[in-house]
Structures are given as structure tokens and as C-alpha cells.
Amino acid sequence: MLKNKSKNKPDPWARLFFALAALSLGFWLIRCAWPEPKLRVTFLDVGQGDSAVLETSDGAVALVDAGPAGENEADWNAGRRIVVPYLRRRGIQSIDLVFLTHPHADHVGGMSAVLNAFPTRMVVDVGIPHPSAQYKAFLKAAKLRKASFVTARRGQMFNLGRHTTIRVLNPPEKLFHGTRDDINNNSLVLLVECDQIRILLTGDIEAQAEAALSNLVPQIDLLKVPHHGSRFGSTVAFLSHCRPRVAVVSVGRNLFGHPAPEALGRLASFGARVFRTDKHGAVTAETNGRRIAVRTMIKPKAIHPRPS
């Protein structure tokens, strides 16, 4: 008599059910180990300049600088070519806070293009007059946008969503005068805090401003390296206070020698893992408030737990 072998075959629907159940369990375990990020910071590849976009899980958005642009409308413009397209790809429709660290063209150049493209609630500037066409275009765009305009000084604090605060550490009430570069040293320095994670955005400050900040800067997790890695910044004294685990150099082809080998060497001596926009493209850091993960265009994700 022939045996009925069909009874011994596993039910394909049962196999599918168990496979989906295992997959769901796997996703659940991953989410438990790495909850949804509360803050995402992207350092855009704008060439020789700075631009960073901060996005929170509850939909708040801040922009810090907007990269370089020439003086004429037909010139290359990082705001128009890089920042605005990125914001649109992210589905961003308005900006809560726009910070201009200082009025040099490689930071302010793309600002007018961004302000013209997106409704903006508040603009924060250090308030140092500058004759450049790019800075004048920024002021005009901010006025036309009818955004609240704030002159930044040490001690101010801004909320970005429910979980993130942005504290102004520089410039001081009495601006720097007589330094190697007063505009650079009066750059806006922002301490971004999301629960236990601290990120320091430093504009183009140099040694003089770093020295004045030493007692104000806590140990941090991620440092936007001052002045594109200039040899005049990232001093040993400054790094010994903030001791970053991750450092991001926003830089492109330039004639200034940025980033300087000595600055990179000092960062390495403190154990910072260095990412560069000229080598890695845009650099994105995400945090759930306890850990920080860094992704680049060409490198896999690297997770850096906060030191105990």
C-alpha cells in the first residue's frame, strides 16, 4: 500500500508565517536596541564652506550657515545648488531657526537663496556689519521673509522641538577686538544638546575665542571642527576641555591649506574620529539622546556610545 507523503510536507503558509514572525521580532529587537533618532544633523558637502541642517523627530528644523556663493546671480551658489535641493528632498517645507555664524562669503553666500525658498520663523545673526554683496542679500531676504531677527550673544538659548536645546556660547557681550581675525573669533558658537548627547558647532573661531570658551565648553560627543581645520584653531587647550569622540571638517578645495596637518594631528591625539566633507561627502549624525551614529556617503555606519 502507498503511503500518503503529503502529511510529512511542511505547510508553506506555516513556513511563511514563522519567517514573517522572525523578521518582525528582529526588527523589534533592533528598534529596542536603537530607538528612533530624536535628532539628525547633516553637514552638507558645500565645498569650501559650512552648512549644517538639524532635524528633530517632532519636525523642527534649523539651518546653520548655507555655504559659499559668488557676488553675482549667475555665479555658483551653494544655497541654490546644494542646500535648497537637500531640504526639498527631505520634505522640509519651512525652517524654524536659521543661524548665520558670521558674514564671510563661504558661510553666508547661500543664505539668501534658502530664505527666498522657505518660510522661516527666526533668523539669528552675530550682527557684525559687512560690506559684501552676499551679506547684504542675506539681510534683504530676511527682511522680505519677515522673520524674527535676533542678534546673538553668549547665554541665549533656543528650543528645537521637545528634546533639543541650542545654547549660544559665543560671541561674548563685548565682542573680540584686536585678535588675528576679529570676524572669525566673533563667530556664533552653538552647543546643541539632545538629552545626553552634546554637539558643538564652532563657525570659524580661532585660538583667541577658543581660550575664552575653555571654561564654558563641556565634554562633547561631536565637534564641527573650527575654521575648516585651520592651523589657527583646534588648540590643545580647547580640545582638552571638549574631548570630542567625533570631529567633522567641513572643507573643499582651497588655497589656505585647510585642513592643516597640525590641526588633524591634534584631533587624532585626543582620539577623535575625523570625517571630512571633501573626502566623505555629506556627513550625517543621528542620535537617540544616548548614542550617536555617523553615516557618510562612502563609509558604513559607525556607532559611538557616549563615554561613561
Steps between C-alpha positions, in 0.01 A plus 500: 500500500631851410558744787359850488818711504314831492446478877875525556548813285517829695215737427641784281263748669633394838856555382408846372331583830803398707736687265297820531476455876878461525552806280261707711676389817833598349375848412352537849829407665688747280255778588537418869879512472498817286184708555389748234746791477390816676748721312663480159784737406629505142819683408448567130778479246497863381866518403720747688239622743254394769139392507325275751133395518346393832175300497312368803266204519210735574553697180704803608773620262802728542762610248850613598670684210433434133836466329675723247378699202642760265386860498304476174171320445654286226784378725499156660287509817507224762163607636332463165695194381545299823304622802158571345490170303603307812227659711241423233612138474452471874144625463570816699254781432607762755793578731464583868846645568765634262841572655772695318829446683672802340478703180787350296392390152567128552235499777248765393522457122210258459278652769288728283411209268383294798301783658335579168396134463367416849281673758722565803388577855820648647840615375794519743809701404803634687419846366843596368460738203667383181513669158479185286220453247427157651440641849283782366294243305458298821370803694263592216362144476449480878311831495278391209431169676384701807675257732578599857859627507719434805853629566682214667699532820633252755237351731204497262313171461264371234276194505490279192211261547439327832834326551765742368637829629747732329711720727710795381855488641656764274527791427527663842306814586817703440619387158860395437720783373864495392528124442656340193155504336221667697218387271607137530544519877156659540341206318183354643585189705203274578477220754229261380370264769263208447455322833848361579660584163689823438601642163713815465474719188787746492488717188849630423628574851875499557731467799396824672129412509581138589695620804205712616264202456710243682315529832159505327538195277409164655617162375322446169420215266538669160700807400456697182870583469566874521591693182511203262792351693719812489834485679385801702234296681436162663759580765615244754349705784160515328496131408603400850175653626255371240669165413279414202453138395399608148627800304359629171706725273287695252746576222556501125781580257674812627819704496527530879632152581179396677488268682849558638701186584577637846128550577422147381786371712366670811154350440654155455701536820173536692356190334241679284378316193520758221258530207555747215242620252762524225580128540176351635232725350211602724541377858186412698487446876187354662437464871231350719622713790735233635711391205611660179538334160691651208437426133681636198463465126772234476542345846273262695328611816720523808340520844676695772357447851532791738792444740398426857 
